[in-house]
Amino acid sequence: MAKTKKNLSLEEAVIQKGLKRAGELGFDFSAYVTYLINADTKKIKIQEEENVEKSCEKETEENDLKIPDDETLSEVDNILNGNV
């Protein structure tokens, strides 16, 4: 997902608290704000996420192995072993 710069208008006290807490968690301020938004909006889906989920489901279905039946496997073994 691409990053987009946005300006936030926050009270100085909120910024200072956020910077302190971000430091405690090992984040920079931007990462901390991202963390808070993600934590608060876990259940909200956006169009891009839905498309990714559908794409992953489709890819999984396409990658499912279609294992041949025993008769076909036996015929392939015979061909590979020269028993034709």
N, C-alpha and C positions, 0 to 999 in steps of 0.2 A: 504494500500500500504506500503510495507516495505521501510525503510529508508536505504540509501546507503551513506557511507562517500566518499566524493570526495575532492580533493585538488584544490583550485583555486589560480591562480597566479594573484594578483592584485597590483596595485601601492599603496603605503602607503597612499597617499592622498585620493584615492578612498575608501580604507578601513576606514579611519577616517570619511569621509563623510557618508559612509554607517552605521557605528556604531552610529553616531550622529542621523541620520534619523531613524534608527531602535529604538533607545531610545525614540525619540519623538513619535513614533507610538506605543510604548509599546512592541516591539518585541526584540528578541535577533537577532544577525547578521544573523544566519542561517535562521531563520523564515523570516527575511526581504528579503533575497536573494530568498527564495522560493516564497514569495509574488510577487516579481518583475517578476520572471520567469512565474508564473501562470498568472499574469496580461498581460504579453506580448504574451503569447501563448494560450489564451483562445480558439481560433478557431482551433487549431491543435489537432487532435485526435490521440491517440496512440492505438495500438492493445489491450492492457489491458482494456482501457476505453470502447472500442467498444464491447468487450466481456461482460463486466459488464452491459452495456446498453441492449444488446441482452438478457442476462440472466434475467434482471429485466422485460423486455417486456414479455418474456416467462412465468415467474413466475406470472405476472399480469394476463395473459391469462388463466393460470392454476387455478388461484384463483377466477376467475369470477364465480359468483353464477349462476347456471342454475335453474331458478325458474320454477317449474312445472306449467302446465296450470290449469285453474279453475276446470276442471273435476277431475283431479288427486288430487288436494287439497281437493275437496269435498269428494272424496273416502277415503282419509287419515283421514279426520275429522270424517267420519262415523265409520271407524274402531276404532279410538281412543275413540269415544263416545259410543262404543258398539252397534251401529246401523247396524250390518252386516246382 
